[in-house]
Amino acid sequence: MEFSIKGFCGLMGVVAVTLSSCGNKQTAEEKRKADSLAACIADGMPSRASAIRNASLVTEGAGDSTGMVWIPGGKFLMGADEFPDSRPMHEVTVNGYYIDAHEVTNAEFAAFVKATNYKTVAERPLNPADYPGVPADKLVPGSAVFTPTPTRVSLDNPLQWWNYVPGANWAHPEGPSSSITGRENYPVVHVSYEDAAAYAKWAGKRLPTEAEWEFAAQGGKGNHTYYWGDQLKPGGKWVANIYQGSFPDKNTKEDGYLTAAPIKSFPANPYGLYDMDGNVWEWCEDLYRPDYYQKSPAANPKGPSDSYDPDEPGAVKRVQRGGSFLCSDDYCIRYKAGSRGKGEVTSGSNNLGFRCVMDKK
């Protein structure tokens, strides 16, 4: 992203600049040379200024491992040679931890909101000082929503399919006229890092480090092309919720879903974890730097001490993992094993959620 608080146009307008190379169909060599695919997750959604951070106080919970899976920890090969910011592949050891079997659901997040009266970033007023020159009536709370185009379009302008929708938030995923009624077991979306961290604290948990996330995603099988193996469709079946068809106008829905799917819609990995690939992207605790793997510690890495993204040097970004229902080889291949996403900490969209981990008490 090349924007953060530079005006309302910055909410979506600069998306085209940084996502153009994500969108263009490229040869494998072109993708390697001009890899901006890490941007495909976050750089298509609006940044929110740090000045609007005003979270209600959240009391830390006691923690409960119900619905979590114990991961015994161990040594594994982390990263992927295909992606510049995922190099070099390196050996990492992590201690044991509990991890949610599935992404945090709407029902679970609703319980948190009911208990704390928490307001997500997407629900909070925007500060006019952060958007100079923009009429106050345009500065309304909202979030980014993927909207298919009516016809096939060039993939060089993401504004054609990403819309900043006033009133879109976790409880109204597509805008004010939508709701989560009937979607209680879908992953919660439109959550910023701040929102995810607040929930985790309330639940007595925390967000995973990206090393913990990747170790769990590998399922004890080692490093492969995809977290489920080396074939895109093992046995001719889709085993993760990603995009099929012509992006962004026609999702053929071969996997059964146009957007996010209910939890446990696809097979679990050997650890019993669902949707570690596809469905919605997931926040990690680590700050993002593209060069971190060059100096990452071998035991329990927790990310760098500061954030830096050359696409947006002034923004604070955290790592996101796993891909989403918008990932495909035509648009963004960061659903592959070992790849990394990144997101400005106050941003959200309808393809971004999270899950939690917990240390043994």
SEKE-62590 format. One record per residue (C-alpha): residue number from 1; residue in three letters; x, y, z. Coordinates in steps of 0.5 Angstrom, whole numbers. Layout:
N
{vexza->NUM; zalo->ALA; X->X; Y->Y; Z->Z} .
...
//
This chain:
361
{vexza->1; zalo->MET; X->0; Y->0; Z->0} .
{vexza->2; zalo->GLU; X->2; Y->7; Z->-1} .
{vexza->3; zalo->PHE; X->-3; Y->10; Z->3} .
{vexza->4; zalo->SER; X->-5; Y->11; Z->11} .
{vexza->5; zalo->ILE; X->-8; Y->17; Z->13} .
{vexza->6; zalo->LYS; X->-7; Y->22; Z->6} .
{vexza->7; zalo->GLY; X->-14; Y->23; Z->5} .
{vexza->8; zalo->PHE; X->-21; Y->19; Z->3} .
{vexza->9; zalo->CYS; X->-18; Y->17; Z->-3} .
{vexza->10; zalo->GLY; X->-13; Y->14; Z->0} .
{vexza->11; zalo->LEU; X->-18; Y->9; Z->3} .
{vexza->12; zalo->MET; X->-19; Y->6; Z->-3} .
{vexza->13; zalo->GLY; X->-15; Y->10; Z->-9} .
{vexza->14; zalo->VAL; X->-8; Y->8; Z->-8} .
{vexza->15; zalo->VAL; X->-10; Y->0; Z->-8} .
{vexza->16; zalo->ALA; X->-9; Y->0; Z->-15} .
{vexza->17; zalo->VAL; X->-2; Y->2; Z->-15} .
{vexza->18; zalo->THR; X->0; Y->-3; Z->-10} .
{vexza->19; zalo->LEU; X->-5; Y->-9; Z->-13} .
{vexza->20; zalo->SER; X->-3; Y->-8; Z->-20} .
{vexza->21; zalo->SER; X->2; Y->-13; Z->-20} .
{vexza->22; zalo->CYS; X->-2; Y->-18; Z->-16} .
{vexza->23; zalo->GLY; X->-8; Y->-17; Z->-21} .
{vexza->24; zalo->ASN; X->-4; Y->-18; Z->-28} .
{vexza->25; zalo->LYS; X->-3; Y->-25; Z->-30} .
{vexza->26; zalo->GLN; X->4; Y->-26; Z->-30} .
{vexza->27; zalo->THR; X->9; Y->-32; Z->-32} .
{vexza->28; zalo->ALA; X->12; Y->-35; Z->-26} .
{vexza->29; zalo->GLU; X->19; Y->-31; Z->-28} .
{vexza->30; zalo->GLU; X->15; Y->-25; Z->-28} .
{vexza->31; zalo->LYS; X->12; Y->-26; Z->-21} .
{vexza->32; zalo->ARG; X->19; Y->-28; Z->-18} .
{vexza->33; zalo->LYS; X->22; Y->-22; Z->-21} .
{vexza->34; zalo->ALA; X->17; Y->-17; Z->-19} .
{vexza->35; zalo->ASP; X->13; Y->-20; Z->-13} .
{vexza->36; zalo->SER; X->8; Y->-16; Z->-10} .
{vexza->37; zalo->LEU; X->4; Y->-22; Z->-8} .
{vexza->38; zalo->ALA; X->5; Y->-21; Z->-1} .
{vexza->39; zalo->ALA; X->0; Y->-15; Z->-2} .
{vexza->40; zalo->CYS; X->-5; Y->-18; Z->-5} .
{vexza->41; zalo->ILE; X->-9; Y->-19; Z->2} .
{vexza->42; zalo->ALA; X->-8; Y->-13; Z->6} .
{vexza->43; zalo->ASP; X->-7; Y->-8; Z->0} .
{vexza->44; zalo->GLY; X->-14; Y->-9; Z->-3} .
{vexza->45; zalo->MET; X->-17; Y->-6; Z->3} .
{vexza->46; zalo->PRO; X->-17; Y->1; Z->7} .
{vexza->47; zalo->SER; X->-12; Y->3; Z->12} .
{vexza->48; zalo->ARG; X->-15; Y->6; Z->18} .
{vexza->49; zalo->ALA; X->-11; Y->12; Z->22} .
{vexza->50; zalo->SER; X->-8; Y->10; Z->28} .
{vexza->51; zalo->ALA; X->-11; Y->16; Z->31} .
{vexza->52; zalo->ILE; X->-18; Y->13; Z->31} .
{vexza->53; zalo->ARG; X->-15; Y->7; Z->36} .
{vexza->54; zalo->ASN; X->-20; Y->8; Z->42} .
{vexza->55; zalo->ALA; X->-21; Y->1; Z->44} .
{vexza->56; zalo->SER; X->-25; Y->0; Z->50} .
{vexza->57; zalo->LEU; X->-21; Y->-3; Z->56} .
{vexza->58; zalo->VAL; X->-21; Y->-11; Z->56} .
{vexza->59; zalo->THR; X->-20; Y->-15; Z->62} .
{vexza->60; zalo->GLU; X->-16; Y->-21; Z->61} .
{vexza->61; zalo->GLY; X->-19; Y->-28; Z->61} .
{vexza->62; zalo->ALA; X->-17; Y->-34; Z->65} .
{vexza->63; zalo->GLY; X->-17; Y->-38; Z->58} .
{vexza->64; zalo->ASP; X->-20; Y->-45; Z->57} .
{vexza->65; zalo->SER; X->-17; Y->-50; Z->52} .
{vexza->66; zalo->THR; X->-24; Y->-52; Z->50} .
{vexza->67; zalo->GLY; X->-25; Y->-53; Z->42} .
{vexza->68; zalo->MET; X->-17; Y->-52; Z->42} .
{vexza->69; zalo->VAL; X->-12; Y->-57; Z->40} .
{vexza->70; zalo->TRP; X->-5; Y->-59; Z->43} .
{vexza->71; zalo->ILE; X->1; Y->-58; Z->39} .
{vexza->72; zalo->PRO; X->7; Y->-61; Z->42} .
{vexza->73; zalo->GLY; X->12; Y->-57; Z->38} .
{vexza->74; zalo->GLY; X->18; Y->-59; Z->35} .
{vexza->75; zalo->LYS; X->23; Y->-58; Z->29} .
{vexza->76; zalo->PHE; X->21; Y->-56; Z->22} .
{vexza->77; zalo->LEU; X->23; Y->-52; Z->16} .
{vexza->78; zalo->MET; X->20; Y->-46; Z->15} .
{vexza->79; zalo->GLY; X->19; Y->-41; Z->9} .
{vexza->80; zalo->ALA; X->18; Y->-42; Z->2} .
{vexza->81; zalo->ASP; X->24; Y->-41; Z->-4} .
{vexza->82; zalo->GLU; X->18; Y->-38; Z->-9} .
{vexza->83; zalo->PHE; X->17; Y->-32; Z->-5} .
{vexza->84; zalo->PRO; X->22; Y->-27; Z->-3} .
{vexza->85; zalo->ASP; X->20; Y->-25; Z->4} .
{vexza->86; zalo->SER; X->19; Y->-32; Z->5} .
{vexza->87; zalo->ARG; X->27; Y->-34; Z->4} .
{vexza->88; zalo->PRO; X->31; Y->-37; Z->6} .
{vexza->89; zalo->MET; X->28; Y->-43; Z->8} .
{vexza->90; zalo->HIS; X->30; Y->-44; Z->15} .
{vexza->91; zalo->GLU; X->30; Y->-49; Z->21} .
{vexza->92; zalo->VAL; X->26; Y->-47; Z->27} .
{vexza->93; zalo->THR; X->24; Y->-50; Z->33} .
{vexza->94; zalo->VAL; X->17; Y->-48; Z->37} .
{vexza->95; zalo->ASN; X->15; Y->-50; Z->44} .
{vexza->96; zalo->GLY; X->8; Y->-54; Z->45} .
{vexza->97; zalo->TYR; X->2; Y->-50; Z->45} .
{vexza->98; zalo->TYR; X->-6; Y->-50; Z->44} .
{vexza->99; zalo->ILE; X->-9; Y->-47; Z->38} .
{vexza->100; zalo->ASP; X->-16; Y->-46; Z->36} .
{vexza->101; zalo->ALA; X->-19; Y->-52; Z->32} .
{vexza->102; zalo->HIS; X->-22; Y->-47; Z->27} .
{vexza->103; zalo->GLU; X->-22; Y->-39; Z->26} .
{vexza->104; zalo->VAL; X->-26; Y->-35; Z->31} .
{vexza->105; zalo->THR; X->-33; Y->-35; Z->29} .
{vexza->106; zalo->ASN; X->-39; Y->-30; Z->29} .
{vexza->107; zalo->ALA; X->-42; Y->-33; Z->35} .
{vexza->108; zalo->GLU; X->-36; Y->-33; Z->39} .
{vexza->109; zalo->PHE; X->-34; Y->-26; Z->37} .
{vexza->110; zalo->ALA; X->-41; Y->-24; Z->39} .
{vexza->111; zalo->ALA; X->-40; Y->-27; Z->46} .
{vexza->112; zalo->PHE; X->-34; Y->-22; Z->46} .
{vexza->113; zalo->VAL; X->-38; Y->-16; Z->44} .
{vexza->114; zalo->LYS; X->-44; Y->-17; Z->49} .
{vexza->115; zalo->ALA; X->-39; Y->-18; Z->55} .
{vexza->116; zalo->THR; X->-35; Y->-12; Z->54} .
{vexza->117; zalo->ASN; X->-39; Y->-7; Z->49} .
{vexza->118; zalo->TYR; X->-33; Y->-7; Z->45} .
{vexza->119; zalo->LYS; X->-33; Y->-3; Z->38} .
{vexza->120; zalo->THR; X->-29; Y->-6; Z->33} .
{vexza->121; zalo->VAL; X->-24; Y->-1; Z->29} .
{vexza->122; zalo->ALA; X->-29; Y->-1; Z->23} .
{vexza->123; zalo->GLU; X->-35; Y->1; Z->27} .
{vexza->124; zalo->ARG; X->-31; Y->7; Z->30} .
{vexza->125; zalo->PRO; X->-32; Y->14; Z->27} .
{vexza->126; zalo->LEU; X->-26; Y->17; Z->23} .
{vexza->127; zalo->ASN; X->-22; Y->23; Z->25} .
{vexza->128; zalo->PRO; X->-23; Y->29; Z->20} .
{vexza->129; zalo->ALA; X->-16; Y->31; Z->22} .
{vexza->130; zalo->ASP; X->-13; Y->24; Z->18} .
{vexza->131; zalo->TYR; X->-17; Y->26; Z->12} .
{vexza->132; zalo->PRO; X->-16; Y->33; Z->10} .
{vexza->133; zalo->GLY; X->-20; Y->36; Z->5} .
{vexza->134; zalo->VAL; X->-25; Y->31; Z->5} .
{vexza->135; zalo->PRO; X->-32; Y->33; Z->7} .
{vexza->136; zalo->ALA; X->-34; Y->30; Z->14} .
{vexza->137; zalo->ASP; X->-41; Y->27; Z->11} .
{vexza->138; zalo->LYS; X->-36; Y->22; Z->7} .
{vexza->139; zalo->LEU; X->-32; Y->20; Z->13} .
{vexza->140; zalo->VAL; X->-37; Y->15; Z->16} .
{vexza->141; zalo->PRO; X->-35; Y->8; Z->19} .
{vexza->142; zalo->GLY; X->-34; Y->2; Z->14} .
{vexza->143; zalo->SER; X->-29; Y->-3; Z->11} .
{vexza->144; zalo->ALA; X->-27; Y->-6; Z->5} .
{vexza->145; zalo->VAL; X->-32; Y->-11; Z->1} .
{vexza->146; zalo->PHE; X->-30; Y->-15; Z->-5} .
{vexza->147; zalo->THR; X->-35; Y->-14; Z->-10} .
{vexza->148; zalo->PRO; X->-35; Y->-18; Z->-17} .
{vexza->149; zalo->THR; X->-35; Y->-14; Z->-23} .
{vexza->150; zalo->PRO; X->-41; Y->-15; Z->-28} .
{vexza->151; zalo->THR; X->-36; Y->-17; Z->-34} .
{vexza->152; zalo->ARG; X->-29; Y->-20; Z->-35} .
{vexza->153; zalo->VAL; X->-24; Y->-14; Z->-33} .
{vexza->154; zalo->SER; X->-17; Y->-12; Z->-34} .
{vexza->155; zalo->LEU; X->-13; Y->-14; Z->-27} .
{vexza->156; zalo->ASP; X->-9; Y->-8; Z->-27} .
{vexza->157; zalo->ASN; X->-14; Y->-4; Z->-23} .
{vexza->158; zalo->PRO; X->-17; Y->-7; Z->-16} .
{vexza->159; zalo->LEU; X->-22; Y->-1; Z->-15} .
{vexza->160; zalo->GLN; X->-26; Y->-5; Z->-20} .
{vexza->161; zalo->TRP; X->-27; Y->-10; Z->-15} .
{vexza->162; zalo->TRP; X->-26; Y->-7; Z->-8} .
{vexza->163; zalo->ASN; X->-31; Y->-2; Z->-5} .
{vexza->164; zalo->TYR; X->-30; Y->1; Z->1} .
{vexza->165; zalo->VAL; X->-37; Y->0; Z->4} .
{vexza->166; zalo->PRO; X->-40; Y->5; Z->9} .
{vexza->167; zalo->GLY; X->-43; Y->1; Z->15} .
{vexza->168; zalo->ALA; X->-39; Y->-6; Z->13} .
{vexza->169; zalo->ASN; X->-37; Y->-9; Z->20} .
{vexza->170; zalo->TRP; X->-36; Y->-16; Z->23} .
{vexza->171; zalo->ALA; X->-44; Y->-16; Z->25} .
{vexza->172; zalo->HIS; X->-46; Y->-13; Z->18} .
{vexza->173; zalo->PRO; X->-41; Y->-16; Z->13} .
{vexza->174; zalo->GLU; X->-43; Y->-14; Z->6} .
{vexza->175; zalo->GLY; X->-46; Y->-7; Z->9} .
{vexza->176; zalo->PRO; X->-52; Y->-4; Z->13} .
{vexza->177; zalo->SER; X->-57; Y->-9; Z->10} .
{vexza->178; zalo->SER; X->-53; Y->-15; Z->11} .
{vexza->179; zalo->SER; X->-53; Y->-19; Z->18} .
{vexza->180; zalo->ILE; X->-49; Y->-25; Z->21} .
{vexza->181; zalo->THR; X->-56; Y->-28; Z->23} .
{vexza->182; zalo->GLY; X->-56; Y->-35; Z->20} .
{vexza->183; zalo->ARG; X->-48; Y->-35; Z->19} .
{vexza->184; zalo->GLU; X->-46; Y->-36; Z->27} .
{vexza->185; zalo->ASN; X->-41; Y->-41; Z->25} .
{vexza->186; zalo->TYR; X->-38; Y->-37; Z->19} .
{vexza->187; zalo->PRO; X->-31; Y->-34; Z->21} .
{vexza->188; zalo->VAL; X->-32; Y->-27; Z->24} .
{vexza->189; zalo->VAL; X->-29; Y->-22; Z->19} .
{vexza->190; zalo->HIS; X->-27; Y->-14; Z->18} .
{vexza->191; zalo->VAL; X->-23; Y->-15; Z->24} .
{vexza->192; zalo->SER; X->-17; Y->-11; Z->25} .
{vexza->193; zalo->TYR; X->-11; Y->-13; Z->29} .
{vexza->194; zalo->GLU; X->-13; Y->-9; Z->35} .
{vexza->195; zalo->ASP; X->-20; Y->-13; Z->35} .
{vexza->196; zalo->ALA; X->-17; Y->-19; Z->34} .
{vexza->197; zalo->ALA; X->-12; Y->-18; Z->40} .
{vexza->198; zalo->ALA; X->-17; Y->-15; Z->44} .
{vexza->199; zalo->TYR; X->-21; Y->-22; Z->43} .
{vexza->200; zalo->ALA; X->-15; Y->-26; Z->45} .
{vexza->201; zalo->LYS; X->-14; Y->-22; Z->51} .
{vexza->202; zalo->TRP; X->-21; Y->-23; Z->53} .
{vexza->203; zalo->ALA; X->-21; Y->-30; Z->52} .
{vexza->204; zalo->GLY; X->-15; Y->-31; Z->56} .
{vexza->205; zalo->LYS; X->-11; Y->-33; Z->50} .
{vexza->206; zalo->ARG; X->-6; Y->-29; Z->45} .
{vexza->207; zalo->LEU; X->-5; Y->-29; Z->37} .
{vexza->208; zalo->PRO; X->0; Y->-34; Z->34} .
{vexza->209; zalo->THR; X->7; Y->-33; Z->32} .
{vexza->210; zalo->GLU; X->8; Y->-34; Z->25} .
{vexza->211; zalo->ALA; X->12; Y->-40; Z->27} .
{vexza->212; zalo->GLU; X->7; Y->-43; Z->31} .
{vexza->213; zalo->TRP; X->2; Y->-42; Z->25} .
{vexza->214; zalo->GLU; X->6; Y->-45; Z->20} .
{vexza->215; zalo->PHE; X->8; Y->-51; Z->24} .
{vexza->216; zalo->ALA; X->1; Y->-52; Z->26} .
{vexza->217; zalo->ALA; X->-1; Y->-51; Z->18} .
{vexza->218; zalo->GLN; X->4; Y->-56; Z->16} .
{vexza->219; zalo->GLY; X->0; Y->-62; Z->20} .
{vexza->220; zalo->GLY; X->7; Y->-65; Z->22} .
{vexza->221; zalo->LYS; X->8; Y->-67; Z->14} .
{vexza->222; zalo->GLY; X->13; Y->-63; Z->13} .
{vexza->223; zalo->ASN; X->14; Y->-57; Z->8} .
{vexza->224; zalo->HIS; X->10; Y->-58; Z->1} .
{vexza->225; zalo->THR; X->7; Y->-54; Z->-4} .
{vexza->226; zalo->TYR; X->1; Y->-53; Z->-1} .
{vexza->227; zalo->TYR; X->-1; Y->-55; Z->7} .
{vexza->228; zalo->TRP; X->-5; Y->-61; Z->5} .
{vexza->229; zalo->GLY; X->0; Y->-63; Z->0} .
{vexza->230; zalo->ASP; X->3; Y->-62; Z->-7} .
{vexza->231; zalo->GLN; X->-3; Y->-63; Z->-11} .
{vexza->232; zalo->LEU; X->-8; Y->-57; Z->-12} .
{vexza->233; zalo->LYS; X->-14; Y->-62; Z->-12} .
{vexza->234; zalo->PRO; X->-12; Y->-69; Z->-9} .
{vexza->235; zalo->GLY; X->-17; Y->-74; Z->-12} .
{vexza->236; zalo->GLY; X->-20; Y->-69; Z->-16} .
{vexza->237; zalo->LYS; X->-23; Y->-65; Z->-10} .
{vexza->238; zalo->TRP; X->-22; Y->-58; Z->-7} .
{vexza->239; zalo->VAL; X->-20; Y->-59; Z->0} .
{vexza->240; zalo->ALA; X->-19; Y->-51; Z->1} .
{vexza->241; zalo->ASN; X->-24; Y->-45; Z->0} .
{vexza->242; zalo->ILE; X->-20; Y->-41; Z->-6} .
{vexza->243; zalo->TYR; X->-22; Y->-38; Z->-12} .
{vexza->244; zalo->GLN; X->-24; Y->-42; Z->-18} .
{vexza->245; zalo->GLY; X->-26; Y->-39; Z->-25} .
{vexza->246; zalo->SER; X->-25; Y->-32; Z->-28} .
{vexza->247; zalo->PHE; X->-23; Y->-27; Z->-23} .
{vexza->248; zalo->PRO; X->-26; Y->-22; Z->-21} .
{vexza->249; zalo->ASP; X->-32; Y->-23; Z->-25} .
{vexza->250; zalo->LYS; X->-34; Y->-30; Z->-25} .
{vexza->251; zalo->ASN; X->-33; Y->-35; Z->-19} .
{vexza->252; zalo->THR; X->-35; Y->-42; Z->-22} .
{vexza->253; zalo->LYS; X->-36; Y->-44; Z->-14} .
{vexza->254; zalo->GLU; X->-33; Y->-51; Z->-16} .
{vexza->255; zalo->ASP; X->-31; Y->-52; Z->-8} .
{vexza->256; zalo->GLY; X->-38; Y->-50; Z->-6} .
{vexza->257; zalo->TYR; X->-37; Y->-43; Z->-4} .
{vexza->258; zalo->LEU; X->-37; Y->-36; Z->-7} .
{vexza->259; zalo->THR; X->-34; Y->-32; Z->-1} .
{vexza->260; zalo->ALA; X->-33; Y->-35; Z->6} .
{vexza->261; zalo->ALA; X->-35; Y->-42; Z->8} .
{vexza->262; zalo->PRO; X->-38; Y->-44; Z->15} .
{vexza->263; zalo->ILE; X->-32; Y->-47; Z->19} .
{vexza->264; zalo->LYS; X->-31; Y->-54; Z->18} .
{vexza->265; zalo->SER; X->-33; Y->-54; Z->11} .
{vexza->266; zalo->PHE; X->-27; Y->-58; Z->9} .
{vexza->267; zalo->PRO; X->-23; Y->-63; Z->11} .
{vexza->268; zalo->ALA; X->-18; Y->-62; Z->18} .
{vexza->269; zalo->ASN; X->-11; Y->-63; Z->17} .
{vexza->270; zalo->PRO; X->-7; Y->-69; Z->21} .
{vexza->271; zalo->TYR; X->-7; Y->-64; Z->27} .
{vexza->272; zalo->GLY; X->-15; Y->-63; Z->27} .
{vexza->273; zalo->LEU; X->-15; Y->-56; Z->25} .
{vexza->274; zalo->TYR; X->-19; Y->-53; Z->20} .
{vexza->275; zalo->ASP; X->-18; Y->-48; Z->14} .
{vexza->276; zalo->MET; X->-11; Y->-47; Z->15} .
{vexza->277; zalo->ASP; X->-11; Y->-45; Z->8} .
{vexza->278; zalo->GLY; X->-16; Y->-41; Z->4} .
{vexza->279; zalo->ASN; X->-23; Y->-39; Z->7} .
{vexza->280; zalo->VAL; X->-20; Y->-32; Z->11} .
{vexza->281; zalo->TRP; X->-13; Y->-29; Z->12} .
{vexza->282; zalo->GLU; X->-11; Y->-30; Z->19} .
{vexza->283; zalo->TRP; X->-7; Y->-25; Z->24} .
{vexza->284; zalo->CYS; X->-1; Y->-27; Z->27} .
{vexza->285; zalo->GLU; X->3; Y->-23; Z->33} .
{vexza->286; zalo->ASP; X->9; Y->-22; Z->29} .
{vexza->287; zalo->LEU; X->11; Y->-15; Z->26} .
{vexza->288; zalo->TYR; X->12; Y->-15; Z->19} .
{vexza->289; zalo->ARG; X->19; Y->-14; Z->15} .
{vexza->290; zalo->PRO; X->21; Y->-18; Z->9} .
{vexza->291; zalo->ASP; X->28; Y->-19; Z->11} .
{vexza->292; zalo->TYR; X->26; Y->-22; Z->18} .
{vexza->293; zalo->TYR; X->28; Y->-29; Z->16} .
{vexza->294; zalo->GLN; X->35; Y->-27; Z->14} .
{vexza->295; zalo->LYS; X->36; Y->-27; Z->22} .
{vexza->296; zalo->SER; X->30; Y->-30; Z->25} .
{vexza->297; zalo->PRO; X->32; Y->-34; Z->31} .
{vexza->298; zalo->ALA; X->32; Y->-42; Z->31} .
{vexza->299; zalo->ALA; X->28; Y->-43; Z->37} .
{vexza->300; zalo->ASN; X->21; Y->-40; Z->38} .
{vexza->301; zalo->PRO; X->22; Y->-34; Z->34} .
{vexza->302; zalo->LYS; X->17; Y->-28; Z->35} .
{vexza->303; zalo->GLY; X->18; Y->-23; Z->30} .
{vexza->304; zalo->PRO; X->22; Y->-17; Z->29} .
{vexza->305; zalo->SER; X->22; Y->-11; Z->34} .
{vexza->306; zalo->ASP; X->20; Y->-6; Z->29} .
{vexza->307; zalo->SER; X->16; Y->-6; Z->22} .
{vexza->308; zalo->TYR; X->18; Y->-4; Z->16} .
{vexza->309; zalo->ASP; X->14; Y->-5; Z->9} .
{vexza->310; zalo->PRO; X->18; Y->-2; Z->3} .
{vexza->311; zalo->ASP; X->11; Y->-1; Z->0} .
{vexza->312; zalo->GLU; X->9; Y->3; Z->5} .
{vexza->313; zalo->PRO; X->15; Y->5; Z->10} .
{vexza->314; zalo->GLY; X->11; Y->9; Z->15} .
{vexza->315; zalo->ALA; X->5; Y->4; Z->16} .
{vexza->316; zalo->VAL; X->6; Y->-1; Z->22} .
{vexza->317; zalo->LYS; X->4; Y->-8; Z->19} .
{vexza->318; zalo->ARG; X->3; Y->-15; Z->22} .
{vexza->319; zalo->VAL; X->4; Y->-22; Z->19} .
{vexza->320; zalo->GLN; X->-2; Y->-25; Z->16} .
{vexza->321; zalo->ARG; X->-3; Y->-32; Z->14} .
{vexza->322; zalo->GLY; X->-6; Y->-38; Z->10} .
{vexza->323; zalo->GLY; X->-10; Y->-34; Z->4} .
{vexza->324; zalo->SER; X->-17; Y->-33; Z->3} .
{vexza->325; zalo->PHE; X->-23; Y->-35; Z->-2} .
{vexza->326; zalo->LEU; X->-20; Y->-30; Z->-6} .
{vexza->327; zalo->CYS; X->-14; Y->-33; Z->-8} .
{vexza->328; zalo->SER; X->-12; Y->-36; Z->-14} .
{vexza->329; zalo->ASP; X->-6; Y->-37; Z->-19} .
{vexza->330; zalo->ASP; X->-9; Y->-32; Z->-23} .
{vexza->331; zalo->TYR; X->-9; Y->-27; Z->-18} .
{vexza->332; zalo->CYS; X->-6; Y->-28; Z->-11} .
{vexza->333; zalo->ILE; X->-2; Y->-34; Z->-10} .
{vexza->334; zalo->ARG; X->0; Y->-33; Z->-3} .
{vexza->335; zalo->TYR; X->-5; Y->-39; Z->0} .
{vexza->336; zalo->LYS; X->1; Y->-43; Z->-2} .
{vexza->337; zalo->ALA; X->5; Y->-46; Z->4} .
{vexza->338; zalo->GLY; X->10; Y->-42; Z->7} .
{vexza->339; zalo->SER; X->8; Y->-36; Z->4} .
{vexza->340; zalo->ARG; X->7; Y->-29; Z->8} .
{vexza->341; zalo->GLY; X->1; Y->-24; Z->8} .
{vexza->342; zalo->LYS; X->2; Y->-17; Z->11} .
{vexza->343; zalo->GLY; X->-3; Y->-12; Z->14} .
{vexza->344; zalo->GLU; X->-3; Y->-5; Z->17} .
{vexza->345; zalo->VAL; X->-6; Y->-6; Z->24} .
{vexza->346; zalo->THR; X->-12; Y->-2; Z->23} .
{vexza->347; zalo->SER; X->-15; Y->-5; Z->17} .
{vexza->348; zalo->GLY; X->-20; Y->-10; Z->16} .
{vexza->349; zalo->SER; X->-24; Y->-13; Z->10} .
{vexza->350; zalo->ASN; X->-29; Y->-19; Z->9} .
{vexza->351; zalo->ASN; X->-24; Y->-24; Z->7} .
{vexza->352; zalo->LEU; X->-20; Y->-23; Z->14} .
{vexza->353; zalo->GLY; X->-21; Y->-26; Z->21} .
{vexza->354; zalo->PHE; X->-16; Y->-30; Z->26} .
{vexza->355; zalo->ARG; X->-15; Y->-36; Z->31} .
{vexza->356; zalo->CYS; X->-12; Y->-36; Z->37} .
{vexza->357; zalo->VAL; X->-7; Y->-40; Z->41} .
{vexza->358; zalo->MET; X->-6; Y->-41; Z->48} .
{vexza->359; zalo->ASP; X->0; Y->-43; Z->53} .
{vexza->360; zalo->LYS; X->-1; Y->-49; Z->57} .
{vexza->361; zalo->LYS; X->-3; Y->-47; Z->64} .
//
